[in-house]
Structures are given as C-alpha cells and as structure tokens.
Amino acid sequence: MSTVTGVNVPGSLQQGSRESYFDGGLAQYIGWSILGAIVTICTLGICYPWAHVMLYRWKVTHTDIDGRRLTFDGTAIQLFGNWIKWWLLTIITIGIYSFWLFIKLEQWRVKHTHY
C-alpha cells in the first residue's frame, strides 16, 4: 500500500494500474437480446432463466476488470430451480416476496461471477 495525501491506496488503485473495459458490440447485444426474447415468448416464459443466463454470460465474458476477464459459471438449470422457488414464495405471500426478487437474482448472479 502507498499513501497518497494521507490516505492508504491499495496497489491495484495506484497510478499505473490497468484499465477496466467492456468489449462487447452492439450487434452482438441486439442479437442475443432478440434470441432471448424469442425463446422467452415462444415458451411462454418458461425458458426465461435460460435467456437471462445467456445474456448475462455474454455481458460478463466481455468485461475486463484491471486486466482480468470476468467469468460466469451459473447455469439455466440452477436459475430455473431458484426461479420456481421465488415465484412460489411470491404467490404464497400474495406478491410481497416480489419486492425481494431483484435482490435474490442479483445475489445469485454475483455468487456465480468470478474474477
């Protein structure tokens, strides 16, 4: 660690550290989004977890942080199991659990995203 104006700065944040960037393209994003939407619509939402994992994996694999590529090891089957559980809890609680769905999904994504 070094000290910059009295504040400890970790080595990765010191001057000369590598840049973080996203190298995905617009055409790829549009293509993956359309494919995910088509699959979700054609299966009446049953395959939404697959579409979500597919698009999120694309985003993660095109993200480089401090010179290191992110990886994602989550699968649609894992998310599908959670998805069923979360929707059952939403139905049982008459919609109250839906306020936690975004947080639960984000926790699952972060759990399966690695540096």
TIDRENRO-505578 format. One line per field, with one value per residue: residue number from 0; residue in one letter; chain; x, y, z of N, C-alpha, C in turn. Coordinates in nm, 4 decimals. Each point is the difference from the previous one (the first is absolute). Layout:
// TIDRENRO-505578
torba	NUM / ... $
lumro	A / ... $
seza	A / ... $
n.px	X / ... $
n.py	Y / ... $
n.pz	Z / ... $
ca.px	X / ... $
ca.py	Y / ... $
ca.pz	Z / ... $
c.px	X / ... $
c.py	Y / ... $
c.pz	Z / ... $
END
This chain:
// TIDRENRO-505578
torba	0 / 1 / 2 / 3 / 4 / 5 / 6 / 7 / 8 / 9 / 10 / 11 / 12 / 13 / 14 / 15 / 16 / 17 / 18 / 19 / 20 / 21 / 22 / 23 / 24 / 25 / 26 / 27 / 28 / 29 / 30 / 31 / 32 / 33 / 34 / 35 / 36 / 37 / 38 / 39 / 40 / 41 / 42 / 43 / 44 / 45 / 46 / 47 / 48 / 49 / 50 / 51 / 52 / 53 / 54 / 55 / 56 / 57 / 58 / 59 / 60 / 61 / 62 / 63 / 64 / 65 / 66 / 67 / 68 / 69 / 70 / 71 / 72 / 73 / 74 / 75 / 76 / 77 / 78 / 79 / 80 / 81 / 82 / 83 / 84 / 85 / 86 / 87 / 88 / 89 / 90 / 91 / 92 / 93 / 94 / 95 / 96 / 97 / 98 / 99 / 100 / 101 / 102 / 103 / 104 / 105 / 106 / 107 / 108 / 109 / 110 / 111 / 112 / 113 / 114 $
lumro	M / S / T / V / T / G / V / N / V / P / G / S / L / Q / Q / G / S / R / E / S / Y / F / D / G / G / L / A / Q / Y / I / G / W / S / I / L / G / A / I / V / T / I / C / T / L / G / I / C / Y / P / W / A / H / V / M / L / Y / R / W / K / V / T / H / T / D / I / D / G / R / R / L / T / F / D / G / T / A / I / Q / L / F / G / N / W / I / K / W / W / L / L / T / I / I / T / I / G / I / Y / S / F / W / L / F / I / K / L / E / Q / W / R / V / K / H / T / H / Y $
seza	A / A / A / A / A / A / A / A / A / A / A / A / A / A / A / A / A / A / A / A / A / A / A / A / A / A / A / A / A / A / A / A / A / A / A / A / A / A / A / A / A / A / A / A / A / A / A / A / A / A / A / A / A / A / A / A / A / A / A / A / A / A / A / A / A / A / A / A / A / A / A / A / A / A / A / A / A / A / A / A / A / A / A / A / A / A / A / A / A / A / A / A / A / A / A / A / A / A / A / A / A / A / A / A / A / A / A / A / A / A / A / A / A / A / A $
n.px	0.0844 / -0.0473 / 0.0574 / -0.1201 / 0.0582 / 0.0732 / -0.0343 / -0.0225 / 0.0768 / -0.0883 / 0.0880 / -0.1169 / -0.0074 / 0.1270 / 0.0672 / -0.0388 / -0.1123 / -0.0421 / -0.0449 / -0.1206 / -0.0541 / -0.0939 / 0.0172 / -0.1203 / -0.0591 / -0.0483 / 0.0550 / 0.1044 / -0.0016 / -0.0235 / 0.0948 / 0.0786 / -0.0304 / 0.0081 / 0.1101 / 0.0428 / -0.0402 / 0.0496 / 0.1071 / 0.0071 / -0.0275 / 0.0816 / 0.0652 / -0.0655 / 0.1275 / -0.0260 / 0.0480 / -0.0702 / 0.0111 / -0.0290 / -0.0986 / -0.0376 / 0.0238 / -0.0600 / -0.0888 / -0.0198 / 0.0085 / -0.0746 / -0.0770 / -0.0015 / -0.0135 / -0.0715 / 0.0082 / 0.0886 / 0.0374 / 0.0686 / -0.0271 / -0.1062 / -0.0246 / -0.1247 / -0.0435 / -0.0869 / -0.0274 / -0.0926 / -0.0992 / -0.0659 / 0.0482 / 0.1161 / -0.0013 / -0.0314 / 0.0815 / 0.0879 / -0.0130 / -0.0155 / 0.1037 / 0.0635 / -0.0475 / 0.0306 / 0.1140 / 0.0093 / -0.0399 / 0.0770 / 0.0889 / -0.0781 / 0.1159 / -0.0028 / 0.0234 / -0.0845 / -0.0127 / 0.0179 / -0.0799 / 0.0045 / -0.0122 / -0.0935 / -0.0507 / 0.0172 / -0.0460 / -0.0924 / -0.0184 / 0.0065 / -0.0775 / -0.0499 / 0.0330 / 0.1046 / 0.0980 $
n.py	-0.1181 / 0.1002 / 0.1100 / 0.0426 / 0.1114 / -0.0882 / -0.0482 / -0.1164 / -0.0284 / -0.0993 / -0.0967 / -0.0643 / 0.0942 / -0.0372 / 0.1098 / -0.0209 / -0.0053 / -0.1195 / 0.0272 / 0.0289 / -0.0999 / 0.0334 / -0.1189 / -0.0062 / -0.0499 / 0.1057 / -0.0411 / -0.0369 / 0.1144 / 0.0633 / -0.0729 / 0.0070 / 0.1303 / 0.0062 / -0.0743 / 0.0693 / 0.1089 / -0.0467 / -0.0476 / 0.1146 / 0.0679 / -0.0730 / 0.0120 / 0.1123 / 0.0355 / -0.1241 / 0.0384 / 0.0874 / -0.0936 / -0.0788 / 0.0784 / 0.0076 / -0.1287 / -0.0239 / 0.0953 / -0.0437 / -0.1252 / 0.0453 / 0.0677 / -0.1046 / -0.0831 / 0.1083 / -0.0315 / 0.0978 / -0.0459 / 0.1105 / -0.0231 / -0.0275 / -0.1039 / 0.0470 / -0.0915 / -0.0768 / -0.0676 / 0.0947 / -0.0846 / -0.0209 / -0.1217 / 0.0516 / 0.0902 / -0.0998 / -0.0761 / 0.0979 / 0.0115 / -0.1318 / -0.0158 / 0.0948 / -0.0561 / -0.1198 / 0.0521 / 0.0490 / -0.1154 / -0.0717 / 0.0961 / -0.0392 / -0.0298 / -0.0149 / -0.1289 / 0.0465 / 0.0696 / -0.1279 / -0.0164 / 0.1316 / 0.0129 / -0.0923 / 0.0553 / 0.1194 / -0.0493 / -0.0617 / 0.1112 / 0.0748 / -0.0899 / 0.0105 / 0.1236 / -0.0321 / 0.0400 $
n.pz	0.0000 / -0.0642 / 0.0422 / -0.0353 / 0.0281 / 0.0686 / -0.1188 / 0.0626 / -0.1033 / -0.0192 / -0.0176 / -0.0041 / 0.0935 / 0.0137 / -0.0217 / -0.1219 / 0.0727 / -0.0329 / -0.1199 / 0.0393 / -0.0698 / -0.0850 / -0.0593 / 0.0517 / -0.1068 / -0.0609 / -0.1128 / 0.0743 / 0.0664 / -0.1124 / -0.0586 / 0.1071 / 0.0012 / -0.1315 / -0.0010 / 0.1050 / -0.0643 / -0.1138 / 0.0639 / 0.0668 / -0.1087 / -0.0758 / 0.1145 / -0.0287 / -0.0072 / -0.0353 / -0.1163 / 0.0717 / 0.0969 / -0.1031 / -0.0408 / 0.1262 / 0.0199 / -0.1149 / 0.0243 / 0.1230 / -0.0458 / -0.1021 / 0.0860 / 0.0809 / -0.1016 / -0.0183 / 0.1296 / -0.0059 / 0.1179 / -0.0086 / -0.1270 / 0.0729 / -0.0765 / 0.0089 / 0.0846 / -0.0602 / 0.1132 / 0.0028 / 0.0269 / -0.1112 / 0.0168 / 0.0432 / -0.0960 / -0.0817 / 0.0727 / 0.0017 / -0.1319 / -0.0041 / 0.0807 / -0.0690 / -0.1125 / 0.0511 / 0.0469 / -0.1223 / -0.0490 / 0.0807 / -0.0235 / -0.0973 / -0.0559 / 0.1304 / -0.0218 / -0.0894 / 0.1125 / 0.0362 / -0.1039 / -0.0183 / 0.1314 / 0.0039 / -0.1087 / 0.0522 / 0.1148 / -0.0732 / -0.0727 / 0.1077 / 0.0569 / -0.1225 / 0.0356 / -0.0747 / 0.0725 $
ca.px	-0.0844 / 0.0701 / -0.0808 / -0.0188 / -0.0608 / -0.0448 / -0.0977 / 0.0591 / -0.0552 / 0.0471 / 0.0865 / -0.0744 / -0.0576 / 0.1074 / 0.0257 / 0.0616 / -0.0806 / -0.0618 / -0.1348 / -0.1106 / -0.0751 / -0.0987 / 0.0306 / -0.1108 / -0.0488 / -0.1437 / -0.0665 / -0.0080 / -0.0984 / -0.1325 / -0.0253 / -0.0254 / -0.1255 / -0.1107 / -0.0087 / -0.0572 / -0.1414 / -0.0718 / -0.0080 / -0.0900 / -0.1370 / -0.0444 / -0.0208 / -0.0898 / 0.0752 / 0.0617 / 0.1447 / 0.0609 / 0.1303 / 0.1031 / 0.0286 / 0.0688 / 0.1370 / 0.0696 / 0.0340 / 0.0919 / 0.1305 / 0.0612 / 0.0482 / 0.1123 / 0.1192 / 0.0563 / 0.0408 / 0.1366 / 0.0224 / 0.1397 / 0.0805 / -0.0461 / -0.1316 / -0.0971 / -0.0608 / -0.1301 / -0.0185 / -0.1393 / -0.0688 / -0.1438 / -0.0670 / 0.0109 / -0.0877 / -0.1384 / -0.0404 / -0.0230 / -0.1096 / -0.1237 / -0.0118 / -0.0302 / -0.1361 / -0.0913 / -0.0031 / -0.0752 / -0.1421 / -0.0408 / -0.0042 / -0.0892 / 0.0785 / 0.0949 / 0.1367 / 0.0491 / 0.0912 / 0.1334 / 0.0437 / 0.1170 / 0.1152 / 0.0336 / 0.0613 / 0.1336 / 0.0846 / 0.0330 / 0.0952 / 0.1298 / 0.0537 / 0.0556 / 0.0905 / 0.1338 / 0.1039 $
ca.py	0.1181 / 0.1270 / 0.1071 / 0.1149 / 0.1065 / -0.0502 / -0.1074 / -0.1236 / -0.0396 / -0.1336 / -0.0057 / -0.0063 / 0.1299 / 0.0967 / 0.0439 / -0.1046 / -0.1213 / -0.0245 / 0.0519 / -0.0934 / 0.0318 / -0.0922 / -0.0072 / -0.0557 / 0.0883 / 0.0261 / -0.1028 / -0.1211 / 0.0233 / -0.0035 / -0.1383 / -0.0819 / 0.0476 / -0.0473 / -0.1452 / -0.0225 / 0.0383 / -0.0994 / -0.1234 / 0.0250 / 0.0124 / -0.1282 / -0.0978 / 0.0645 / 0.0410 / -0.1122 / 0.0016 / 0.1288 / -0.0158 / -0.0300 / 0.1247 / 0.0898 / -0.0502 / 0.0178 / 0.1413 / 0.0406 / -0.0603 / 0.0816 / 0.1242 / -0.0278 / -0.0437 / 0.1146 / 0.0989 / -0.0146 / 0.0902 / 0.0091 / -0.0955 / -0.1376 / -0.0255 / -0.0618 / -0.1247 / -0.0288 / -0.1446 / -0.0354 / -0.0697 / 0.0250 / -0.0967 / 0.0548 / 0.1162 / -0.0456 / -0.0490 / 0.1173 / 0.0772 / -0.0660 / 0.0247 / 0.1415 / 0.0291 / -0.0624 / 0.0879 / 0.1195 / -0.0360 / -0.0286 / 0.1251 / 0.0913 / 0.1010 / 0.0739 / -0.0472 / 0.0535 / 0.1111 / -0.0556 / -0.0760 / 0.0624 / -0.0220 / -0.1428 / -0.0247 / 0.0623 / -0.0827 / -0.1217 / 0.0352 / 0.0327 / -0.1257 / -0.0792 / 0.0813 / -0.0096 / 0.0910 $
ca.pz	0.0000 / 0.0037 / 0.0561 / -0.0872 / 0.0814 / 0.1285 / -0.0142 / -0.0503 / -0.1288 / -0.0369 / -0.1177 / -0.1259 / -0.0310 / -0.0145 / -0.1369 / -0.0817 / -0.0021 / -0.1297 / -0.0215 / -0.0125 / -0.1212 / -0.0533 / -0.1427 / -0.0772 / -0.1057 / -0.0061 / -0.0818 / 0.0820 / 0.1061 / -0.0613 / -0.0399 / 0.1192 / 0.0605 / -0.0842 / 0.0193 / 0.1326 / -0.0029 / -0.0797 / 0.0791 / 0.1130 / -0.0510 / -0.0562 / 0.1074 / 0.0952 / 0.1183 / 0.0712 / -0.0249 / 0.0346 / 0.0658 / -0.0999 / -0.0720 / 0.0931 / 0.0179 / -0.1276 / -0.0177 / 0.1065 / -0.0287 / -0.1058 / 0.0624 / 0.0896 / -0.0740 / -0.0719 / 0.0993 / 0.0476 / 0.1126 / 0.0416 / -0.0762 / 0.0197 / -0.0589 / 0.0894 / -0.0463 / 0.0597 / -0.0020 / 0.0261 / -0.1087 / -0.0080 / 0.0885 / 0.1360 / 0.0107 / -0.0128 / 0.1322 / 0.0855 / -0.0582 / 0.0433 / 0.1440 / 0.0226 / -0.0430 / 0.0970 / 0.1172 / -0.0372 / -0.0009 / 0.1383 / 0.0782 / -0.0729 / -0.0701 / 0.0848 / -0.0253 / -0.1278 / 0.0276 / 0.0201 / -0.1173 / -0.0624 / 0.0886 / -0.0062 / -0.1302 / 0.0023 / 0.0869 / -0.0737 / -0.1068 / 0.0595 / 0.0540 / -0.1098 / -0.0788 / 0.0601 / -0.0479 $
c.px	0.0882 / -0.0944 / -0.0027 / -0.0794 / -0.0629 / -0.1017 / 0.0707 / -0.0712 / 0.0533 / 0.0793 / -0.0755 / -0.0602 / 0.1062 / 0.0165 / 0.0723 / -0.0800 / -0.0672 / -0.1406 / -0.1007 / -0.0807 / -0.0993 / 0.0196 / -0.1092 / -0.0498 / -0.1514 / -0.0734 / -0.0141 / -0.1080 / -0.1425 / -0.0371 / -0.0343 / -0.1321 / -0.1212 / -0.0187 / -0.0633 / -0.1477 / -0.0826 / -0.0194 / -0.0990 / -0.1452 / -0.0526 / -0.0270 / -0.0900 / 0.0691 / 0.0709 / 0.1523 / 0.0640 / 0.1331 / 0.1125 / 0.0391 / 0.0780 / 0.1458 / 0.0817 / 0.0459 / 0.0988 / 0.1398 / 0.0724 / 0.0571 / 0.1251 / 0.1254 / 0.0625 / 0.0443 / 0.1391 / 0.0214 / 0.1453 / 0.0865 / -0.0424 / -0.1440 / -0.0905 / -0.0503 / -0.1310 / -0.0241 / -0.1431 / -0.0627 / -0.1497 / -0.0770 / 0.0039 / -0.0974 / -0.1463 / -0.0525 / -0.0302 / -0.1221 / -0.1345 / -0.0245 / -0.0414 / -0.1430 / -0.1027 / -0.0104 / -0.0780 / -0.1498 / -0.0505 / -0.0152 / -0.0858 / 0.0784 / 0.1042 / 0.1441 / 0.0574 / 0.0943 / 0.1442 / 0.0537 / 0.1245 / 0.1254 / 0.0447 / 0.0692 / 0.1410 / 0.0960 / 0.0429 / 0.1038 / 0.1386 / 0.0674 / 0.0710 / 0.0906 / 0.1350 / 0.0990 / 0.1172 $
c.py	0.1234 / 0.1051 / 0.1158 / 0.1024 / -0.0542 / -0.1123 / -0.1221 / -0.0423 / -0.1389 / 0.0040 / 0.0014 / 0.1345 / 0.1077 / 0.0377 / -0.1108 / -0.1284 / -0.0126 / 0.0558 / -0.1150 / 0.0399 / -0.1097 / -0.0029 / -0.0681 / 0.1016 / 0.0119 / -0.1085 / -0.1305 / 0.0139 / -0.0079 / -0.1434 / -0.0891 / 0.0403 / -0.0490 / -0.1506 / -0.0326 / 0.0323 / -0.1026 / -0.1287 / 0.0172 / 0.0057 / -0.1343 / -0.1057 / 0.0559 / 0.0308 / -0.1116 / 0.0014 / 0.1361 / -0.0168 / -0.0308 / 0.1269 / 0.0969 / -0.0415 / 0.0227 / 0.1447 / 0.0471 / -0.0580 / 0.0795 / 0.1279 / -0.0242 / -0.0378 / 0.1123 / 0.1116 / -0.0335 / 0.1039 / -0.0111 / -0.1075 / -0.1443 / -0.0125 / -0.0646 / -0.1305 / -0.0207 / -0.1495 / -0.0443 / -0.0690 / 0.0320 / -0.0940 / 0.0496 / 0.1160 / -0.0426 / -0.0507 / 0.1148 / 0.0786 / -0.0572 / 0.0282 / 0.1446 / 0.0339 / -0.0655 / 0.0846 / 0.1282 / -0.0286 / -0.0217 / 0.1282 / 0.1078 / 0.1186 / 0.0725 / -0.0405 / 0.0581 / 0.1186 / -0.0477 / -0.0720 / 0.0588 / -0.0259 / -0.1460 / -0.0342 / 0.0574 / -0.0794 / -0.1271 / 0.0291 / 0.0272 / -0.1258 / -0.0815 / 0.0786 / 0.0049 / 0.0899 / -0.0797 $
c.pz	0.0000 / 0.0565 / -0.0973 / 0.0801 / 0.1279 / -0.0053 / -0.0554 / -0.1276 / -0.0329 / -0.1297 / -0.1311 / -0.0382 / -0.0182 / -0.1467 / -0.0760 / -0.0005 / -0.1368 / -0.0040 / -0.0012 / -0.1229 / -0.0332 / -0.1501 / -0.0836 / -0.1018 / -0.0009 / -0.0790 / 0.0784 / 0.1065 / -0.0541 / -0.0387 / 0.1175 / 0.0657 / -0.0786 / 0.0170 / 0.1352 / 0.0050 / -0.0765 / 0.0796 / 0.1154 / -0.0457 / -0.0492 / 0.1077 / 0.1097 / 0.1335 / 0.0730 / -0.0161 / 0.0273 / 0.0735 / -0.0991 / -0.0739 / 0.0892 / 0.0178 / -0.1270 / -0.0176 / 0.1078 / -0.0233 / -0.1085 / 0.0587 / 0.0830 / -0.0781 / -0.0828 / 0.0941 / 0.0513 / 0.1104 / 0.0424 / -0.0676 / 0.0144 / -0.0500 / 0.1052 / -0.0608 / 0.0747 / -0.0105 / 0.0343 / -0.1198 / 0.0055 / 0.0923 / 0.1440 / 0.0181 / -0.0075 / 0.1339 / 0.0955 / -0.0473 / 0.0440 / 0.1481 / 0.0271 / -0.0405 / 0.0909 / 0.1261 / -0.0281 / 0.0018 / 0.1428 / 0.0813 / -0.0669 / -0.0582 / 0.0825 / -0.0293 / -0.1296 / 0.0207 / 0.0172 / -0.1236 / -0.0647 / 0.0825 / -0.0067 / -0.1328 / -0.0045 / 0.0878 / -0.0724 / -0.1084 / 0.0569 / 0.0552 / -0.1090 / -0.0945 / 0.0698 / -0.0739 / -0.0508 $
END
